[in-house]
Each structure stands twice: as C-alpha cells, then as structure tokens.
Amino acid sequence: MDFPLTDPFFWETVIQGLLFGGVLALLSLGLNIIFGVIDVVWICYAELIMLGMYTIYFLYSDYGVPLPLAMLAGILVVALLGAALHYFIIRPILHTEPINQLLVTGGVLFFLQGFATLAFSVEFRNLGVSFGSIEAGDMYIPTTRLLAFIVSLVAVVGLWLFLKRTYLGTAIRAISQDRDVMPLMGVSPGKIYLVTSALGGGLAGLGACLLVLLYDIHPAIGLTFGPITFMVCVMGGLGNMIGGFIAAFIFAEFIALGGFYAEIEWGYVIAFAFFIVMMFIRPQGILGSKS
Amino acid sequence: MLELKNVSAGYGTFQALFDVSLEVRAGEAVAVIGPNGAGKTSLLRVISKVIDLNGGEIAMEGVSLNDVPAHKIIEMGIAHVPEHRRLFPRLTVEENLKMGGFIASARSHFDERLAYVYELFPRMKERRHQLAGTMSGGEQQMCAIGRGLMSGPKLLLLDEPSAGLAPVIVQQVFDLVRRIREEGYTVLIVEQNIQQVLKVVDRAYLLEVGQIKMSGSSRELLENDDVRRAYIGL
C-alpha cells in the first residue's frame, strides 16, 4: 500500500484527528482532576456534559439568550451540579469502600439519563449554528472543530497555570498528596473537595459548550462520550492530566485514521483494541505511577 | 501564652491523654519528654484540634480553643510542624512554603517571610525549585520548620524533629531549634531524644502513659535521678 503522504484527504484526516484529540483532551481534564484530587471516578461525568448541552440549547433556542451567555450559563450550571454531586452523593460515602463511590455515580448516570429522557424526550436536537469551513490548500477544516481545538488548548493551559500559580491551585495539588496534614496549613479539606468538584463540573460544562456545536443533543449522548473519556484518562494514567492529554490525541488519531482506511466504526474498534492491549502492557497508563 | 487545663483526649474509644495540665509562657521554649507511646504526639495533635478534645480546656492567649476547628488553629498564631515532617513530596520547596502561608492573613507577607526563611536556611533557597520528597531528611526538616514559620506564628509546635535522622543530622536539627528560639519564637517541642532537647529548652514536662509525671526546669530534669536512670541511661 502506498503511504499517502501526497494525498490531501490523508492530511485532512490527520488534522481532523488532531482537532478531535483536542476535544477529547478537554473532556478528560475534568474527570482527571476529580480522580487525581478526590480519588473518585465520576462515572456520570458525560451525563453532566449532556445536561450542560441541554442548558445551552434551551437557553439559546427557546429563550433567545445570546450563545456566549447561554454557554457561560451552561458552564455555571454544570459547575453547580458538580459541587452538588460531591456534597450530596460523594461526601457522605467518601470514607467507605471505593467501589461504593463508583457504583453510586453509576446510579447517577442512569438517573440523569432517565431524567433527561422524561424531561426532554428522546428527540435529537441541534443548535443549528455553523461557522462554515476554512480552506487550506486542498483541505477543508470545519471552523467549529478548529474553534473547539483552540478552546481546549486554552483551557488546558489555563488550568495548568491555575494549579501552578494560585494558592487554591497549589492547595488542590497538595491535598492529593497528603490530605490529613491540610488542616495544619489552615485548609479545610472539605472545602477544597467542593471547589475541585465545581472546577471538574465547570470543565464538563466547557466540554458541553464545544460538543453542542459539533453534535446533536439527546439523552443518551453521554454514552457516546463517557466511555471514551474514561478510557483516555485510564490510558494516560488516571489522575495524570498530561498523560490524559497525550492519550486523547493517540485515541483521536486511531479513530480518524481508522475512518480514513476503512469506516469510522473500524477506527473505534482499533482504538479500543489498542486500549485493551495497552492495559496488558502498561496497566498504570502512559504516565501513571506503578502503584 | 498557651494553657492546657485537665485535658483528656483520644482516638475513638482509646484514651491517649488523662487530665493533662501545662503552660507555655511567651518567649519560652518548653519540651514534653517521655517514652514512645506516652501520648506526646497526641498532646500536640489535640492542641491543633486534629484529634477530639474529650475534656478540659485549651486556651491560646486567653482565648479558648475548645470550639475552634482544626483548620482555624493556625489563625490563632499556632503553627504545627508534624511528626515525620509531612511535606508535600511532589511540590517544590517553595510551593511547600507557600502552603505554610496559605491563610489569608499570611498572603500579603509571603515575599518578606520567604526571604526570611531563605535567610534562616540558605540551603532552602538553593533547593527552592526541587521537589521536597527528593531531599535528605535533614533538609526536609528545615523545609518543614520553614513551612511552619510562613504563617508568622507566635507559637511553634515541633513534633519529634529529630526522629528518623542520622546522628550527625540530629545535631544539626537541634541547632536549628536553638536558632528558632534565638529568633524569639515561643516553642513547644515534643522529643524522645531527651538529653539533647533538655539542652535547648527552658522547662520540660515528663509525660508517661498519657499523664504528666513531673515538671521543672531543664536542669532539674537533667539532674533528676529517675529521669537519668530511665531515659538517659546514666
């Protein structure tokens, strides 16, 4: 088989993969920070994104709220949902068996999905916003995807600066290393967990802003993005944000190139096969530590 | 400055301290000595409210700490340098120091206190971008004490600063404690290394199975026959 270096469709595919990778990287951030800091996996993470998408959709389509404001509201709503999820569901069972936290957020997944079906019906909705495409040589790059990619990178850098430069960010990294010593620093662990949960929710809300531009909204959309987000995090090393970032691009390229050589479904098959093989070779993830 | 009256405390159903009364006056260095398991660490932990107070009174400068939660104790002017140092291993030295100055009232003093800690421990300045977990035990102890100073405390609680360190380093740690004293901090120190600690403090209390058995000036305790026989091995 010729290596299609001169084929513009090949390069378009690679770039599409890169752009999709940016979105996956953003999606993985919130889940990773929650796990890294609180040691809990939000199985219902993508359902929070789904609720954010509905918030934006209804505010924009039904109430005529300008899109940027609707998106800001979407981020805030999901941040509050994240904080509420921690406060009412996770916190009371934080010190019980880890499997309980996994199961309870799994329960929340189906609760939210069922709730959305009841409230919004199974109808597929589309925001109907398009920014067209950018033409570069023989390639066409959809503007929304490019925008999503740029927003993802900005969010990654912004989060990194927040964690590295601010007192609150430093405390968030510190608490993941030694929770019990935090009160001696004048820090209430409960508060930091709540703030981190709101931050994780906010990142899910930002993910919703991007997905709402790219995909139809329906109650089961979480099932499309939930598993892959989780696997990106696991492959990067659960809780390791840089690892998740790298894994996001690997996954995205597998899917995109699979779609180039065969159908897009093959891309998913190959990507998940790769994930399974990686679990044998490097169960702790690309950048995860051994324990 | 700090006063404990008939303090009882423990973990769940296990009681670690019985009816403990002690006092630390402004400018003093006071040691609590005693064997392993006597309740020395519990004593500092109850002052910091990390463990529950079951009975008695704790007051700092006349203000009761009984209803103050653990994360507010540092705002009362008490900094606790815990047992085993408990640095954040994957934060840099400077980030650890930043955590020591986390409380709102300390943030505006960050630059000046950082300069002060670096002047006190030039080694920390050299290592400021190094991850705390990669330093030697003695250096980590410097960092832990420095972290304690970042909140601008009136009283410093030191829990076994010499534990787990090589003999040469132990000597350096007691030199550190002496320098902290000379800087004018009031210090309450808990130690197993009795002979050494009695050389750097004014007074001491002997704690055995959760009770104060004896108290007096360091000289009195150093010269007491029971203390010498049981703890110094002379």
HADDOCK unambig.tbl for C-alpha pairs under 7 A between the chains (distance, minus, plus):
assign (segid A and resid 167 and name CA) (segid B and resid 102 and name CA) 6.58 0.50 0.50
assign (segid A and resid 171 and name CA) (segid B and resid 99 and name CA) 6.83 0.50 0.50
assign (segid A and resid 174 and name CA) (segid B and resid 88 and name CA) 6.04 0.50 0.50
assign (segid A and resid 177 and name CA) (segid B and resid 88 and name CA) 6.00 0.50 0.50
assign (segid A and resid 178 and name CA) (segid B and resid 88 and name CA) 6.52 0.50 0.50
assign (segid A and resid 181 and name CA) (segid B and resid 86 and name CA) 6.99 0.50 0.50
assign (segid A and resid 183 and name CA) (segid B and resid 70 and name CA) 5.61 0.50 0.50
assign (segid A and resid 183 and name CA) (segid B and resid 71 and name CA) 4.16 0.50 0.50
assign (segid A and resid 184 and name CA) (segid B and resid 71 and name CA) 6.16 0.50 0.50
assign (segid A and resid 184 and name CA) (segid B and resid 74 and name CA) 6.68 0.50 0.50
assign (segid A and resid 184 and name CA) (segid B and resid 80 and name CA) 6.27 0.50 0.50
assign (segid A and resid 185 and name CA) (segid B and resid 74 and name CA) 6.95 0.50 0.50
assign (segid A and resid 185 and name CA) (segid B and resid 99 and name CA) 6.32 0.50 0.50
assign (segid A and resid 185 and name CA) (segid B and resid 100 and name CA) 5.53 0.50 0.50
assign (segid A and resid 185 and name CA) (segid B and resid 102 and name CA) 6.52 0.50 0.50
assign (segid A and resid 186 and name CA) (segid B and resid 71 and name CA) 4.22 0.50 0.50
assign (segid A and resid 186 and name CA) (segid B and resid 72 and name CA) 5.75 0.50 0.50
assign (segid A and resid 186 and name CA) (segid B and resid 74 and name CA) 5.72 0.50 0.50
assign (segid A and resid 186 and name CA) (segid B and resid 102 and name CA) 6.85 0.50 0.50
assign (segid A and resid 186 and name CA) (segid B and resid 103 and name CA) 5.93 0.50 0.50
assign (segid A and resid 187 and name CA) (segid B and resid 71 and name CA) 5.41 0.50 0.50
assign (segid A and resid 188 and name CA) (segid B and resid 71 and name CA) 5.63 0.50 0.50
